């Protein structure tokens, strides 16, 4: 019979697909540019720290940065994996077995396991194995480790004594810059007045804003129309 732990780790490695647009060179938004640069620099200094905690509210770009760290590892001929704790939770703590073999291990939304003793112990042991291998673990958290309801203080200590990178909430000028940059990536001509019009009416959440741009892109291609305010109104029903 196959080892269940080995199968779980293997399935995770095979199942992860990084977004091609989640890279350091297209992480836009001035407020967090320095934070992104610090993370990139730390990832390039092999063995400098065993763990990096990327902390911030939802919609600050944490997932983008973790995936960017994996893309960077691949560019440097290193193995990597990025998994969401939300997807990992149903598989149980044993699913972490073997992940330390990757050069860069990114765990998104690690705060989801705060207060779950078995998971906290499993992450603590994974940290130790990663450290023993001289590899790097990058985690994202909604707050600083000490501010979260972790019960295992040894885990809090490990997460706190690595590199901590704090992200700030995107301001409107950041959101506008991100919207314009993403449109340019897609080859869309998005004028300032149309971008401002979209920004004023779109939901605050960045993911929703970018989903609107995806929708406009599809409709623009289908209709062979430029992105004008009347066209945006007709597509979005505004």
Backbone as a ProteinNet text record, in pm:
[ID]
protein_1_A
[PRIMARY]
XXXXXXXXXXXXXXXXXXXXXXXXXXXXXXXXXXXXXXXXXXXXXXXXXXXXXXXXXXXXXXXXXXXXXXXXXXXXXXXXXXXXXXXXXXXXXXXXXXXXXXXXXXXXXXXXXXXXXXXXXXXXXXXXXXXXXXXXXXXXXXXXXXXXXXXXXXXXXXXXXXXXXXXXXXXXXXXXXXXXXXXXXXXXXXXXXXXXXXXXXXXXXXXXXXXXXXXXXXXXXXXXXXXXXXXXXXXXXX
[TERTIARY]
85.3	0	88.1	49.5	127.1	117.3	221.8	222.8	129.6	27.1	-72.5	-8.8	91.2	155.8	225.7	298.2	372.6	278	165.6	67.7	13.9	-17.9	-71.9	24.9	151.5	251	268.8	272	289.1	173.4	51	-66.3	-62.2	-14.8	-7.2	89.7	206.5	307.3	253.2	185.3	133.3	15.1	-60.8	-184.2	-168.3	-52.3	-35.6	-8.2	-81.4	-55.4	-43.8	75.4	97.1	32.8	-21.8	-71.7	47.9	44.7	158.3	178.7	69.5	81.4	119.1	141.5	176.4	327.8	392.4	537.8	577.8	703.8	750.9	747.8	777.5	787.1	651.9	541.9	411	328.5	397.4	329.5	324.1	210	195.6	126.3	142.6	85.4	198	217.7	334	349.1	238.6	247.5	323.8	310.2	373.2	492.4	538.9	652.4	777.8	804.2	922.2	912.2	792.4	772.1	799.4	752	775.5	924.2	992.7	1136.8	1212.7	1170.4	1234.2	1214.9	1094.4	1067.6	1152.5	1157.9	1237.4	1383.7	1436.3	1576.3	1603.1	1511	1528.4	1523.6	1436.1	1425	1550.9	1618.3	1739.4	1862.4	1852.4	1964.7	1943.7	1983.1	1960	2020	1936.4	1983.5	1990.1	1951.1	1959.9	1863.1	1741.6	1641.1	1565.1	1516.2	1440.7	1293.3	1240.9	1098.4	1075.7	981.9	939.5	789.2	742.8	599.3	553	463.5	406.7	269.8	256.9	137.7	58.5	-72.3	-155.4	-299.9	-386.1	-528.1	-553.9	-675.6	-717.2	-705.9	-672	-669.3	-548.2	-440.7	-319	-211.8	-240.8	-144.9	-59.5	-100	-19.8	-5.8	-117	-112.5	-25.3	-36.5	46.2	193.6	232.3	373.3	424	341.5	384.8	406.2	316.6	334.9	455.3	478.6	596.5	724.3	725.7	842.3	867.8	760.9	775.7	826	772.8	822.3	971	1012.3	1152.1	1238.6	1191.1	1265.4	1284.5	1178.7	1187.7	1286.1	1286.2	1382.2	1525.8	1544.1	1677.3	1705.3	1626.1	1645.2	1626.1	1532.6	1499.9	1357.8	1333.1	1197.5	1115	984.8	898.5	757.8	682.1	540.8	467.5	348.1	264.2	125.5	82.5	-48.7	-127.9	-258.3	-347.9	-386.3	-377.2	-416.5	-564.3	-643.6	-786.6	-806	-723.4	-732	-666.3	-569.1	-494.3	-570.5	-652.2	-719.5	-796.5	-875.4	-950.3	-860.1	-734.6	-643.5	-577	-584.2	-525	-377.4	-323.2	-183.6	-80.6	-114.9	-19.9	13.1	-71.4	-47.8	77.8	130.1	252.2	377.8	364.2	479.8	547.1	677.8	753.8	771.3	696.1	706.4	843.1	911.2	1041.9	1144.9	1114.3	1205.3	1209.5	1109.3	1108.8	1201.9	1267.7	1358.2	1282.3	1164.6	1080.3	940	891.4	758.4	673.3	569.2	482.5	346.7	308.1	180	94.4	-10.2	-96.3	-206.7	-237.5	-343.9	-317.2	-195.1	-158.9	-241.4	-294.9	-374.6	-499.7	-539.7	-658.3	-641.7	-516.3	-496.1	-469.2	-471.3	-447.2	-550	-502.5	-591.3	-619.6	-570.8	-589.5	-458.9	-460.2	-336.8	-262.2	-334.3	-266.6	-200	-267.5	-210.4	-91.7	-104.4	5.6	132	114.9	230.5	289.6	203.2	251.4	330.2	282	353.7	487.1	486.6	609.4	714.5	672.4	765.8	810.5	719.3	757.8	864.2	843.2	943.1	1080.3	1084	1211.7	1276.1	1195.4	1249.4	1301	1226.5	1269.6	1403.1	1413.3	1535.6	1652.3	1628.3	1733	1784	1694.8	1732.6	1798.2	1794.2	1847.1	1758.4	1629.2	1533.9	1458.3	1361.4	1289.4	1139.6	1076.2	930.8	878.6	781.8	718.7	571.2	521.9	381.9	312.6	183.2	105.6	10.4	-7.5	-91.2	-171.8	-287.4	-369.1	-312.2	-239.2	-178.1	-40.8	31.2	158.7	136.8	232.7	213.5	169.2	229.9	197.6	57	-5.8	-140.6	-249.8	-209.8	-305.9	-322.8	-436.7	-465.7	-397	-267.1	-192.3	-176.1	-192.1	-174.4	-31.8	38.4	174.5	273.5	323.8	411	544.8	589.4	712.7	695.5	574.8	547.9	546.9	482.2	480.2	622.7	704.7	844.1	918.5	901.6	971.3	925.1	795.6	741.8	782.2	797.5	829.1	976.2	1062	1205.1	1266.1	1182.1	1229.1	1214.9	1198.2	1174.8	1024.2	979.2	837.4	820.4	729.5	702.1	555.4	531.8	396.1	346.6	228.2	167.4	59.2	47.2	-56.5	-173	-287.3	-407.7	-388.4	-431.5	-418.9	-503.1	-443	-516.5	-572.6	-657.3	-718.9	-615.7	-508.3	-409.2	-335.3	-318.5	-259.6	-352.1	-479.7	-577.2	-585	-576.7	-578.8	-454.6	-338.8	-214.1	-216.6	-271.1	-280.4	-375.1	-488.3	-586.1	-524.7	-455	-393.6	-284.6	-204.5	-95.5	-150.1	-255.2	-314.4	-376.4	-439.9	-495.5	-384.7	-273.3	-160.4	-105.4	-98.5	-52.4	-139.3	-267.5	-362.5	-370	-297.3	-302.7	-425.9	-490.6	-609.8	-570.7	-634.2	-614.4	-717	-669.5	-757.8	-717.9	-800	-769.1	-789.9	-730.8	-741.3	-886.5	-965.1	-1103.1	-1187	-1163.1	-1237.4	-1193.2	-1063.2	-1011.6	-1070.8	-1075.6	-1130.9	-1279.9	-1350.3	-1493.2	-1515.8	-1435	-1447.5	-1417.7	-1310.3	-1266.4	-1371.3	-1440.5	-1539.3	-1663.1	-1688.6	-1811.9	-1787.7	-1663.9	-1633.7	-1627.1	-1644.8	-1628	-1488.2	-1471.3	-1341.4	-1239.6	-1286.4	-1195.6	-1120.6	-988.4	-905.8	-937.6	-962.4	-993.1	-1119.7	-1219.5	-1343.6	-1317	-1231	-1195.9	-1128.9	-1035.3	-964	-1054.9	-1153	-1250.1	-1335.2	-1366	-1439.3	-1357.2	-1227.1	-1140.2	-1138.5	-1134.3	-1139.1	-1266.1	-1377	-1506.3	-1508.3	-1454.9	-1449.5	-1359.5	-1250.7	-1157.2	-1226.3	-1297	-1367.4	-1471.1	-1548.4	-1653.3	-1595.7	-1484.8	-1419	-1369.4	-1311.1	-1263.5	-1380	-1486.3	-1601.5	-1668.4	-1682	-1752.3	-1659	-1528.1	-1429.4	-1451.3	-1467.4	-1493.5	-1384.2	-1356.9	-1264.9	-1334.1	-1254.4	-1311.1	-1341.5	-1465.9	-1513.5	-1610.7	-1643.5	-1738.1	-1874.4	-1930.7	-2058.5	-2050.6	-1937.2	-1923.6	-1914.6	-1839.6	-1828.7	-1965.7	-2041.3	-2176.2	-2264.5	-2256.1	-2342.5	-2306.2	-2176.2	-2133.4	-2167	-2145.2	-2160.3	-2297.2	-2378.2	-2511.1	-2509.2	-2409.8	-2398.5	-2472.7
-120.6	0	124.6	227.5	349.9	429.1	501.5	587.4	705.4	720.3	826.9	964.5	980.3	1110.2	1146.7	1049.5	1076.3	1110.9	1039.9	1067.3	1209.2	1250.1	1383.9	1490.5	1479.6	1579.2	1580.6	1462.1	1453.3	1520.2	1494	1553.7	1705.6	1756.9	1901.7	1962.9	1901.3	1954.1	1956.2	1847.9	1838.7	1932.7	1960.4	2036.6	2186.8	2237.6	2382.1	2443.4	2546.9	2621.1	2768.6	2824.3	2965.1	3052	3165.7	3262.3	3326.3	3331	3384.2	3532.6	3602	3747	3782.6	3681.8	3710.1	3707.1	3815.3	3825.4	3956.6	3963.4	4085.3	4204.7	4181.5	4296.3	4353.5	4286.5	4347.2	4358.7	4371	4401.3	4553.5	4609.8	4754.4	4808.5	4933.5	4997.8	5050.6	5181.9	5244	5216.4	5205.4	5192.6	5067.3	4958.6	4833.1	4796	4889.9	4862.2	4826.6	4900.4	4872.5	4735.3	4699.2	4568.6	4456.5	4474.1	4374.2	4362.3	4475.8	4474.6	4403.3	4424.1	4356.4	4205.4	4163	4020.2	3960	4026.8	3975.6	3962.2	4065.2	4063.4	3948.2	3926.8	3818.8	3682.6	3668.3	3540.6	3510.8	3614.7	3596.5	3565.7	3590.2	3563.9	3428.9	3325.5	3189.2	3168.9	3115.1	3082.3	3198.6	3319.7	3436.7	3424.4	3382.3	3358.1	3231.1	3157.5	3035.6	3061.2	3176.5	3203.9	3353.2	3384.1	3521.8	3526.5	3618	3635.7	3762.8	3747	3860	3888.4	4003.1	4032.8	4150	4138.4	4247.7	4205.7	4305	4278.9	4206.8	4157.1	4099.1	4205.2	4161.3	4251.7	4345.9	4306.7	4388.5	4328.5	4213.3	4154.9	4043.8	3987.3	3882	3759.9	3714.1	3595.1	3620.2	3738.9	3776.4	3762.5	3814.5	3813.5	3672.6	3587.9	3450.5	3376.2	3398.5	3334.2	3393.4	3522.8	3585.7	3522.9	3490.2	3425.2	3289.7	3217.8	3088.3	3105.9	3205.5	3232.8	3266.7	3346.2	3384.2	3261	3172.1	3049.1	2967.9	2957	2880.6	2944.3	3077.7	3147.2	3117.5	3094.7	3065.8	2915.9	2839.1	2693.8	2624.5	2677.9	2616.5	2561.6	2459	2404.8	2490	2492.3	2573.8	2518.4	2558.2	2522.8	2634.3	2666.5	2765.9	2704.7	2694	2634.9	2724.1	2724.3	2797.1	2706.3	2757.8	2676.8	2639.9	2722.9	2691.9	2561.9	2542	2419.6	2301.8	2332.9	2228	2170.6	2252.1	2211.4	2078.8	2057.3	1930.6	1807.6	1825.3	1712	1670.1	1756.9	1723.9	1758.2	1766.6	1806.2	1716.9	1588.1	1498.3	1543	1628.3	1674.5	1760.9	1806.3	1887.5	1802.2	1673.1	1584.1	1591.5	1612.2	1614.1	1751	1851.2	1984.1	2047.9	2004.8	2062.8	2033	1940.7	1909.2	2016.8	2105.9	2217.3	2327.7	2397.3	2505.1	2621.8	2652.4	2760.1	2704.9	2716	2665.9	2784.8	2815.7	2930	2879.3	2925.2	2887.1	3012.2	3020.2	3138.5	3126	3238	3242.4	3146.3	3150.4	3060.4	3086.5	3207.5	3238.5	3152.2	3086.4	3000.1	2883.1	2846.5	2731.7	2776	2906.7	2956.5	2898.3	2843.3	2784.2	2637.7	2579.7	2435.9	2364.4	2299.7	2245.3	2152.1	2060.3	1962.7	2029.9	2131.7	2204.1	2289.8	2354.1	2438.2	2354.6	2237.5	2150.5	2104	2073.9	2028	2138.4	2263.8	2376.1	2398.4	2384.9	2400.4	2297.8	2172.7	2068.2	2088.4	2137.3	2167.8	2276.8	2380	2487.1	2429.5	2340	2281.9	2201.7	2127.5	2048.3	2138.8	2246	2343	2405	2441.1	2500.6	2403.1	2276.3	2173.8	2157.6	2173.8	2160.5	2287.2	2395.2	2521.6	2584.5	2551.4	2604.1	2722.5	2774.5	2895.6	2870.7	2914.1	2909.5	3052.8	3081.3	3212.9	3193.4	3266.1	3251.8	3386.9	3384.6	3508.6	3499.1	3612.1	3621.7	3750.4	3750.4	3871.8	3976.3	3931.8	4022.2	3969	4044.9	3997.2	3868	3775.3	3645.5	3657.8	3749.2	3763.2	3817	3873.9	3930.2	3829.4	3711.4	3609	3505.7	3436.3	3344.6	3208.9	3209.5	3084.2	3037.1	2907.4	2853.2	2806.7	2766.5	2714.3	2830.2	2870.6	2987.9	2965	2838.7	2810.2	2843.5	2821.5	2855.4	3006.5	3077.4	3223.8	3278.7	3219.9	3263.3	3245	3128.6	3102.5	3200.4	3220.2	3308.4	3453.8	3491	3630	3663	3561.1	3588	3571.4	3547.8	3552.5	3695.8	3712.3	3844.9	3869	3982	4018.8	4135.7	4120.3	4224.8	4264.8	4391.4	4441.2	4514.1	4477	4541.7	4639	4750.8	4849.3	4835.6	4887.1	4882.8	4973.9	4927.4	5007.2	5133.8	5245.1	5370.6	5380.1	5481.5	5494.5	5514.8	5589.7	5609.7	5479.7	5392	5260	5176.9	5177.1	5097.4	5145	5276.7	5331.6	5287	5291.5	5251	5102.9	5021.5	4878	4851.4	4920.8	4904.2	4941.4	5054.1	5099.5	5002.3	4954.2	4862.4	4729.5	4679.3	4552.5	4567.6	4682	4706.4	4708.5	4773.3	4779.7	4640	4557.7	4418.8	4344.1	4371.6	4302	4363.3	4472.3	4539	4625	4659.6	4744.2	4891.1	4972.8	5117.1	5170.2	5211.8	5259.9	5403.7	5497.6	5638.3	5673.2	5784.1	5826.1	5847.3	5911	5941.6	5815.1	5714.7	5589	5512.1	5515	5445.3	5505.3	5636.6	5703.8	5673.5	5671.4	5638.6	5498.8	5401.6	5264.6	5259.6	5326.4	5321.8	5378.2	5484.5	5548.9	5464	5372	5292.8	5146.1	5101.7	4961	4932.7	4806.6	4770.5	4804.2	4820.6	4858	4745.2	4622	4508.6	4501	4491	4492.5	4376	4258.3	4141.7	4165.9	4233	4263.3	4365.1	4462.7	4563.6	4499.3	4408.2	4342.8	4245.6	4187.9	4101.3	4182.8	4306.6	4396.6	4424.4	4445.2	4469.1	4346.9	4226.9	4103.7	4100.1	4135.5	4134.3	4236.2	4353.2	4456.7	4415.2	4349.6	4301.7	4202.2	4106.1	4005.7	4070.6	4163.6	4228	4320.9	4383.2	4470.7	4390.9	4274.4	4188.5	4138.2	4096.3	4040.3	4145.7	4266.1	4371.7	4455.9	4431.4	4512.8	4660.7	4692.4	4830.3	4878.1	5006.7	5067.4	5080.3	5094.4	5115.4	5263.8	5297	5432.9	5428.8	5543.7	5546.2	5489.7	5527.9	5468.1	5316.2	5265.9	5120.7	5050.8	5109.3	5052.1	5050	5159.4	5164.6	5053.7	5030.3	4931.5	4789.5	4763	4628.5	4599.8	4697	4675.9	4717.1	4777.8	4819.4	4935	5019.5	5135.1	5255.3
0	0	0	-75.7	-83.3	45.8	79.9	197.8	174.2	261.6	243	248.2	336.8	349.4	219.8	163	40.1	-73.7	-79.2	-184.8	-171.4	-47.9	-26.2	-73.2	-32.9	-72.1	-222.5	-283.6	-428	-500.9	-452.7	-517	-506.5	-391.2	-374.4	-472.9	-487.5	-578.7	-720.9	-759.4	-894.9	-916.2	-809.9	-825.6	-824.1	-780.5	-768.8	-905.1	-936.9	-1060.6	-1027.4	-1047.2	-1017.8	-1125.8	-1083.9	-1180.9	-1250	-1382.2	-1456.2	-1429.5	-1392.1	-1371.7	-1227.8	-1143.5	-1003.3	-987.1	-1026.2	-1022	-954.4	-914.3	-848.2	-943	-1071.6	-1162.8	-1202.6	-1166.1	-1192.4	-1065.3	-952.6	-826.3	-815.3	-846.8	-853.5	-728.2	-705.7	-587.7	-502.1	-505.8	-442.9	-295.1	-223.4	-78.4	-35.4	-110.7	-72.3	-159.9	-240.4	-329.1	-249.7	-141.8	-60	5.8	49.5	112.2	12.5	-110.4	-214.8	-244.8	-248.7	-275.4	-163.7	-38.8	75.4	65.6	28.3	15.7	-95.9	-208.6	-320.7	-280.9	-215.2	-173	-76.9	17.8	115.5	48	-50.3	-121.5	-202.8	-245.8	-326.1	-240.7	-109.7	-19.5	47.3	-23.2	25.3	164.2	254.2	387.8	484.9	439.9	528.1	645.8	618.4	723.1	687.1	788	757.6	727.4	775	756.4	735.8	647.7	623.3	643.6	728.7	752.7	682	585	511.9	573.5	639.2	718.9	659.4	661.9	613	599.3	584.6	568	435.5	421.2	293.7	184.7	65.3	-50.2	-50.1	17	13.2	-76.9	-137.2	-231.1	-173.2	-59.5	3.4	-87.4	-144.4	-229.6	-352.3	-409	-524.4	-488	-372.5	-333.1	-305.4	-245.6	-221.3	-353.1	-447.8	-577	-651.2	-632.3	-693	-638.8	-509.3	-449	-514	-547.3	-614.5	-757.7	-828.7	-963.9	-960.6	-862.9	-849.8	-823.7	-738.4	-710.4	-837.6	-917.2	-1041.5	-1138.7	-1143.6	-1229.6	-1187.2	-1056.2	-1002.7	-995.9	-1071	-1079.6	-944.5	-863.6	-735.1	-740.8	-661.3	-652.9	-556.2	-577.2	-490.6	-490.7	-388.9	-381.7	-307.9	-353.8	-287.1	-269.2	-145.3	-118.9	-25	-42.5	45.9	162	283.4	398.5	391.8	328.8	314.7	236.4	133	53.5	124.5	210	278	397.8	462.9	586.4	574.4	468.9	461.3	451.4	410.8	394.2	524.1	625.3	754.7	762.7	884.5	905.4	836.2	814.4	748.5	606.8	550.3	412.7	402.8	516.8	516.3	499.4	515	508.4	371.4	373.8	249	187.3	234.5	174.8	197.4	304.9	334.4	225.3	137.6	27.5	-79.1	-79.4	-173.5	-122.4	-212.5	-172.1	-109.7	-164.6	-113	-91	32.3	68.5	111.3	36	66.9	116.4	234.4	294	308.5	229.1	226.8	331.4	399.1	500.7	616.5	669.7	779	904.6	919.6	1039.4	1049.8	941.1	945.7	1041.3	1073	1161.7	1305.4	1331.5	1467.4	1564.4	1674.7	1774.1	1753.5	1640.2	1614.9	1649.5	1766.2	1823.9	1728.8	1664.8	1578.4	1458.5	1402.8	1289.8	1333.3	1447.1	1494.7	1517.2	1576.4	1598.4	1465.7	1368.9	1238.7	1166.6	1176.2	1114.5	1186.1	1320.1	1397.8	1353.9	1338.3	1296.8	1151.4	1067.4	929.7	928.3	1010.4	1020.7	1054.9	1154	1195.7	1083.2	1008.9	897.7	786.4	758.2	656.3	698.1	824	877.2	865.4	898.5	890	746.6	650.1	508.9	453.4	531.4	481.6	376.6	381.3	283.9	343.5	267.9	309.1	313.7	423.1	433.8	436	349.9	344.5	377	476.2	515.5	508.3	483.5	491.2	608.9	675	794.8	789.7	853.3	855	950.1	1052.2	1149.6	1187.4	1270.1	1320.7	1399.6	1396.3	1463.6	1609.4	1684.2	1826.5	1850.3	1747	1761.7	1726.5	1681.2	1641.4	1753.5	1756.2	1868.9	1857.6	1828.6	1828.6	1973.3	1994.9	2128.2	2153.9	2047.9	2061.4	2054.2	2170.1	2175.7	2105.6	2099.1	2024.5	1876.8	1823.3	1684	1665.6	1758	1752.9	1755.5	1841.1	1854.2	1722.4	1658.6	1531.1	1423.2	1414.2	1309.9	1333.7	1460.6	1494.7	1479.4	1486.3	1482.7	1344.2	1246.2	1108.6	1059.5	929.6	871.6	864.4	918.5	912	816.6	722.1	622.9	636	666.8	689.4	564.9	518.2	401.7	447.3	375.6	404.8	308.3	349.7	265.1	144.8	27.6	-94.1	-86	-118.7	-131.5	-272.6	-296.2	-428.1	-538.3	-510.2	-615.6	-646.2	-543.4	-568.1	-656.1	-622.9	-697.9	-842.3	-862.3	-998	-1074.9	-1008.8	-1073.4	-1110.7	-1020.4	-1047.3	-1163.8	-1165.3	-1273.3	-1408.3	-1413.7	-1539.4	-1584.7	-1489.3	-1523.5	-1575.1	-1510.3	-1555.4	-1694	-1721.7	-1854.8	-1959.7	-1926	-2019.7	-2047.8	-1944.6	-1961.3	-2060.7	-2054.4	-2141.3	-2281	-2303.6	-2433.2	-2450.1	-2337.4	-2341.8	-2332.9	-2413.3	-2403.2	-2304.3	-2187.9	-2082.3	-2049.3	-2092.8	-2069.5	-1922.6	-1880.9	-1740.8	-1698.4	-1784.9	-1746	-1731.7	-1818.3	-1808	-1683.5	-1654.7	-1536.5	-1408.6	-1402.1	-1284.2	-1272.1	-1385.3	-1386.2	-1327.6	-1371.3	-1321.2	-1171.8	-1132.4	-993	-898.2	-941.6	-855.8	-834.5	-925.4	-917.9	-881.6	-893	-866.8	-716.3	-677.2	-536.3	-488.3	-358.2	-301.9	-314	-311.3	-311.7	-444.1	-436.1	-555.8	-649	-591.2	-674.5	-756.7	-697.9	-770.9	-881.2	-851.9	-951.4	-1072.5	-1047.3	-1156.9	-1232.2	-1162	-1229.1	-1325.6	-1288.3	-1378.3	-1503.4	-1485.2	-1601.2	-1693.1	-1634.8	-1715.2	-1799.1	-1735.3	-1805.1	-1918	-1891.8	-1996.1	-2111.4	-2078.8	-2181.3	-2273.9	-2214.8	-2294.9	-2386.1	-2330.1	-2409	-2514.8	-2484.4	-2581	-2701.3	-2674.1	-2782.6	-2867.1	-2798.7	-2869.8	-2957.5	-2904.4	-2977.9	-3064.2	-3050.3	-3121.8	-3094.5	-2966.4	-2924.4	-2829.9	-2834.9	-2738.7	-2603.4	-2499	-2365.5	-2347.6	-2372	-2348.9	-2231.4	-2176.6	-2065.4	-2106.2	-2224.1	-2265.2	-2279.8	-2332.2	-2349.7	-2213.1	-2120.2	-1985.5	-1918.5	-1934.8	-1877.9	-1934.2	-2066.1	-2128.9	-2086.2	-2067.8	-2027.7	-1881.9	-1796.3	-1652.3	-1599.2	-1681.9	-1639.4	-1540.7	-1551.6	-1461.8	-1517.8
[MASK]
++++++++++++++++++++++++++++++++++++++++++++++++++++++++++++++++++++++++++++++++++++++++++++++++++++++++++++++++++++++++++++++++++++++++++++++++++++++++++++++++++++++++++++++++++++++++++++++++++++++++++++++++++++++++++++++++++++++++++++++

